Amino acid sequence: MADSSAPHSNGGAVAEEEDPAVPRPLAPPRRVALVTGITGQDGSYLTELLLSKGYEVAAHWYTVNYREAYGLFACNGVLFNHESPRRGENFVTRKITRAIGRIKVGLQTKVFLGNLSAARDWGFAGDYVEAMWLMLQQDKPDDYVVATEECHTVEEFLQAAFGYAGLNWKDHVVIDKKYFRPSEVDCLQGDSSKSRRVLGWKPKVGFQQLVEMMVDNDIELAKKEKVLVDAGYRDPKQQP
C-alpha cells in the first residue's frame, strides 16, 4: 500500500514539494473588454439597449460592478456598425457587395432590399479592433463608444458600391416589404469623442474606402464562384 505521506515519484524522479514560506510569483492581472454592438442613436446607448437587448444591459452593468467591487481591469466597448469583407452575408452592406460581385460575373441580376432611407454609422472593423486594444493599454479601465460619427443611408451605400463597380443600382435593386423592420431607427450615429480624446483613436478607413474594399473582395469571390458554376460543381441559380 502506498504511503500518502511519501513524496510522489514519476519514472524514478522525485517531485519537489512547494515550500509555503517561499512566495509564488503572481500572475499578471488579466485585462478584459466586453464588446457590444451598436445601440444608441446619439451615444447614450443604455436607454436604447434597455428597450431592445436587455442581456447587453445586464452584461454592461456586470462589467461595471465587478470592476468597481473587485478592482478588475474590465472595460465596456460599445461599437457601432463595423464592416469588412468578412461581414456576414445576411447584413445589408455585405448583401449589397456580394450581389454586385455576382451581377458582374452574370450569376445574379437582382438584389432584394428593404428601407433604403435607414442610416447607419458604418466603420471598418479593423479600426475598431485597434480601439479595443487601446482600451486595454490604459492605466485605468473605463467604458468607451467606438464610432465614425458619420451617418450614411442604405441608398448612399448602394450609390457608392454600384457606382464603384460601374453599375447603376436602380437597374438591380428591388424593394421588398418583407425586409422592412417594424420598428426602424432612422439614424444610428455614435459619439466617440471620449475614445478620440482618451485613447487617441480615430478611424483610418473612410466610408468610400470601406465600400471599395468590400466590393473588390466580393468581385474576386464571385469570379471563383463562377469557375465552380462553369465546371458544373454549383447550380448557377443557387444563392451564396
C-alpha positions as CSV (number, residue, x, y, z in Angstrom):
1,M,0.0,0.0,0.0
2,A,1.3,3.4,-1.0
3,D,2.1,5.8,1.8
4,S,0.3,9.1,1.1
5,S,2.8,11.0,3.2
6,A,5.7,9.9,1.0
7,P,6.9,12.1,-1.9
8,H,5.3,11.1,-5.2
9,S,7.5,9.7,-7.8
10,N,7.3,9.8,-11.6
11,G,9.6,7.5,-13.5
12,G,12.0,7.4,-10.7
13,A,12.2,11.1,-10.3
14,V,11.0,12.6,-7.0
15,A,8.8,15.7,-7.4
16,E,9.8,18.6,-5.2
17,E,7.2,19.8,-2.7
18,E,6.4,23.5,-2.6
19,D,7.8,25.4,0.3
20,P,4.9,27.5,1.7
21,A,7.4,30.0,3.0
22,V,8.7,30.9,-0.5
23,P,6.3,33.3,-2.2
24,R,5.0,32.2,-5.5
25,P,5.3,34.7,-8.4
26,L,2.0,36.4,-9.1
27,A,0.4,36.1,-12.5
28,P,-0.1,39.4,-14.3
29,P,-3.6,40.7,-13.8
30,R,-6.0,39.9,-16.7
31,R,-7.4,42.8,-18.7
32,V,-10.9,42.2,-20.2
33,A,-13.1,44.2,-22.6
34,L,-16.7,43.5,-23.0
35,V,-17.7,44.4,-26.6
36,T,-21.3,45.0,-27.6
37,G,-22.8,46.1,-30.9
38,I,-24.4,49.4,-31.9
39,T,-27.1,50.6,-29.5
40,G,-27.9,54.2,-29.2
41,Q,-28.9,56.9,-31.5
42,D,-26.7,59.6,-30.0
43,G,-24.2,57.8,-27.9
44,S,-26.4,57.5,-24.9
45,Y,-26.7,53.8,-25.6
46,L,-28.1,52.3,-22.4
47,T,-31.6,53.5,-22.9
48,E,-31.8,52.1,-26.4
49,L,-30.3,48.8,-25.1
50,L,-32.8,48.5,-22.3
51,L,-35.6,48.6,-24.8
52,S,-34.2,46.0,-27.2
53,K,-31.4,44.0,-25.7
54,G,-31.7,43.5,-22.0
55,Y,-29.0,40.9,-21.9
56,E,-26.4,43.5,-23.1
57,V,-27.5,45.9,-20.5
58,A,-27.0,43.2,-17.9
59,A,-23.6,42.4,-19.3
60,H,-22.6,46.1,-19.2
61,W,-23.5,46.5,-15.6
62,Y,-21.9,43.2,-14.6
63,T,-18.7,44.6,-16.0
64,V,-19.1,47.9,-14.2
65,N,-20.0,46.2,-10.9
66,Y,-17.1,43.7,-11.0
67,R,-14.7,46.5,-11.9
68,E,-15.8,48.6,-9.0
69,A,-16.2,45.9,-6.5
70,Y,-13.2,43.7,-7.2
71,G,-10.8,46.1,-8.9
72,L,-10.8,44.1,-12.1
73,F,-9.4,45.8,-15.2
74,A,-12.6,45.4,-17.2
75,C,-13.9,47.8,-19.9
76,N,-17.1,48.1,-21.8
77,G,-16.6,48.8,-25.5
78,V,-19.8,49.9,-27.4
79,L,-19.1,49.5,-31.1
80,F,-21.3,51.0,-33.7
81,N,-21.7,49.1,-37.1
82,H,-18.3,47.8,-38.1
83,E,-17.9,46.3,-41.5
84,S,-15.3,44.4,-43.5
85,P,-15.1,41.8,-46.4
86,R,-15.7,39.2,-43.7
87,R,-19.1,40.6,-42.7
88,G,-21.9,38.1,-42.7
89,E,-23.8,38.0,-45.9
90,N,-27.1,38.5,-44.1
91,F,-26.1,42.1,-43.2
92,V,-27.2,44.7,-45.7
93,T,-23.7,46.0,-46.5
94,R,-22.3,42.6,-47.4
95,K,-25.5,41.6,-49.0
96,I,-25.1,44.5,-51.4
97,T,-21.4,43.9,-52.2
98,R,-21.9,40.2,-52.6
99,A,-24.7,40.8,-55.1
100,I,-22.5,43.3,-57.0
101,G,-19.9,40.6,-57.4
102,R,-22.4,38.1,-58.7
103,I,-24.0,40.6,-61.0
104,K,-20.7,41.5,-62.5
105,V,-20.0,37.9,-63.5
106,G,-23.5,37.0,-64.6
107,L,-24.6,34.9,-61.7
108,Q,-27.3,37.3,-60.4
109,T,-29.4,40.1,-61.8
110,K,-31.4,41.5,-58.8
111,V,-30.9,42.1,-55.1
112,F,-33.9,42.5,-52.8
113,L,-33.7,45.1,-50.0
114,G,-35.9,46.9,-47.5
115,N,-35.8,50.5,-46.3
116,L,-33.2,52.4,-48.3
117,S,-33.6,55.5,-46.1
118,A,-32.3,53.8,-42.9
119,A,-29.0,55.4,-42.0
120,R,-26.1,53.9,-40.0
121,D,-22.7,54.8,-38.7
122,W,-20.6,52.4,-40.7
123,G,-16.9,51.9,-39.9
124,F,-14.1,49.5,-40.7
125,A,-13.8,46.5,-38.3
126,G,-10.1,46.7,-38.3
127,D,-10.1,50.2,-37.0
128,Y,-12.5,49.1,-34.2
129,V,-10.3,46.2,-33.2
130,E,-7.5,48.8,-32.7
131,A,-9.8,50.7,-30.4
132,M,-10.4,47.5,-28.4
133,W,-6.7,47.0,-28.0
134,L,-6.2,50.7,-26.9
135,M,-8.8,50.3,-24.2
136,L,-6.7,47.6,-22.6
137,Q,-3.5,49.6,-22.7
138,Q,-4.8,52.4,-20.4
139,D,-3.7,52.8,-16.8
140,K,-7.3,52.7,-15.7
141,P,-10.3,50.7,-17.1
142,D,-13.2,52.6,-18.4
143,D,-16.1,52.4,-20.9
144,Y,-15.9,53.7,-24.5
145,V,-18.1,54.2,-27.5
146,V,-16.4,53.5,-30.9
147,A,-17.9,55.1,-34.0
148,T,-17.0,57.2,-37.0
149,E,-19.6,59.8,-36.1
150,E,-20.8,59.8,-39.8
151,C,-24.2,58.5,-40.9
152,H,-24.9,57.2,-44.4
153,T,-28.1,55.8,-45.7
154,V,-28.5,52.4,-47.4
155,E,-29.2,54.3,-50.6
156,E,-25.8,56.1,-50.2
157,F,-24.1,52.8,-49.7
158,L,-25.8,51.5,-52.9
159,Q,-24.7,54.5,-54.9
160,A,-21.1,54.2,-53.7
161,A,-20.9,50.5,-54.2
162,F,-22.7,50.1,-57.5
163,G,-21.0,53.2,-58.9
164,Y,-17.6,51.9,-58.0
165,A,-18.4,48.7,-59.9
166,G,-19.6,50.6,-62.9
167,L,-23.2,49.7,-62.4
168,N,-26.5,51.6,-61.9
169,W,-28.1,50.3,-58.6
170,K,-31.6,51.2,-59.9
171,D,-31.3,48.6,-62.6
172,H,-30.7,45.8,-60.0
173,V,-32.3,46.7,-56.7
174,V,-35.9,45.6,-55.9
175,I,-37.7,46.9,-52.8
176,D,-39.3,44.1,-50.8
177,K,-41.6,44.9,-47.9
178,K,-40.6,41.8,-46.0
179,Y,-37.2,43.4,-45.4
180,F,-38.7,46.4,-43.7
181,R,-38.3,46.4,-39.9
182,P,-41.4,47.1,-37.8
183,S,-39.6,49.5,-35.5
184,E,-36.8,51.1,-37.6
185,V,-34.5,53.7,-36.1
186,D,-33.9,56.3,-38.8
187,C,-30.2,57.0,-37.9
188,L,-27.9,55.2,-35.6
189,Q,-24.9,57.5,-35.1
190,G,-22.3,57.3,-32.3
191,D,-20.4,59.8,-30.3
192,S,-16.8,58.6,-30.0
193,S,-15.4,61.8,-28.6
194,K,-14.2,60.1,-25.4
195,S,-12.4,57.4,-27.4
196,R,-10.7,60.0,-29.5
197,R,-9.7,62.1,-26.5
198,V,-8.6,59.5,-24.1
199,L,-7.4,56.7,-26.4
200,G,-6.1,58.9,-29.1
201,W,-8.1,56.7,-31.5
202,K,-9.7,57.8,-34.8
203,P,-10.9,55.8,-37.8
204,K,-8.3,55.4,-40.6
205,V,-10.6,53.9,-43.2
206,G,-13.2,56.2,-44.6
207,F,-16.7,55.3,-45.9
208,Q,-15.8,55.2,-49.6
209,Q,-12.6,53.2,-49.0
210,L,-14.6,50.7,-46.9
211,V,-17.1,50.3,-49.7
212,E,-14.5,49.8,-52.3
213,M,-12.6,47.3,-50.1
214,M,-15.8,45.2,-49.8
215,V,-16.7,45.4,-53.4
216,D,-13.3,44.4,-54.6
217,N,-13.3,41.4,-52.3
218,D,-16.7,40.2,-53.5
219,I,-16.0,40.6,-57.2
220,E,-13.0,38.3,-56.7
221,L,-15.1,35.9,-54.7
222,A,-17.8,35.9,-57.4
223,K,-15.1,35.1,-60.1
224,K,-14.1,32.0,-58.1
225,E,-17.8,31.0,-57.7
226,K,-18.3,31.4,-61.5
227,V,-15.5,28.9,-62.1
228,L,-17.3,26.4,-60.0
229,V,-20.6,27.1,-61.8
230,D,-19.0,26.7,-65.2
231,A,-17.3,23.5,-64.2
232,G,-20.7,22.1,-63.1
233,Y,-19.9,22.0,-59.4
234,R,-22.5,24.5,-58.4
235,D,-26.0,25.4,-59.6
236,P,-26.0,28.9,-61.1
237,K,-29.4,29.6,-59.5
238,Q,-28.1,28.7,-56.1
239,Q,-27.7,31.8,-53.9
240,P,-24.5,32.0,-51.9
